[in-house]
Amino acid sequence: MKNNIIEVGMRFFMGGLAVVVCWIVSAYAPVKFISGVFAAFPVVMVAAVSMAGMRDGSRVAAAVARGAVAGMIGCAACVVSALFFIRALNSWPLGLGFSLIVWLAVSLLSNTVASGRRERCC
């Protein structure tokens, strides 16, 4: 139970710190696209891999990292589709909604493809 509390606390701290840093950068950066770069800060992946490694070892940490690859491929698709949908629909809430659906679909597909290759070759 104590380890779970520590793990949740570390995730909360790392995620909160990332959000604060992104807000500071977006508020004070002279070039606004930089805030978008910081919005993609991979602290969630680092926290997830770190926690999995500490709790379950390197093999599980590697599996979490492999899942993060699929999620990051999905993130790239999400950003590209957000650019398209926000402009095409002239609505940022709808554009973001559709782009999140794209993120989920591409992430799941990427993970399925990566898992299939891993099972065939190893």
Secondary structure, DSSP 8 states (H G I E B T S, - for coil): -HHHHHHHHHHHHHHHHHHHHHHHHHHH-SSTHHHHHHHT-THHHHHHHHHHHHHH-HHHHHHHHHHHHHHHHHHHHHHHHHHHHHHHHT-HHHHHHHHHHHHHHHHHHHHHHHHHHHHHH-
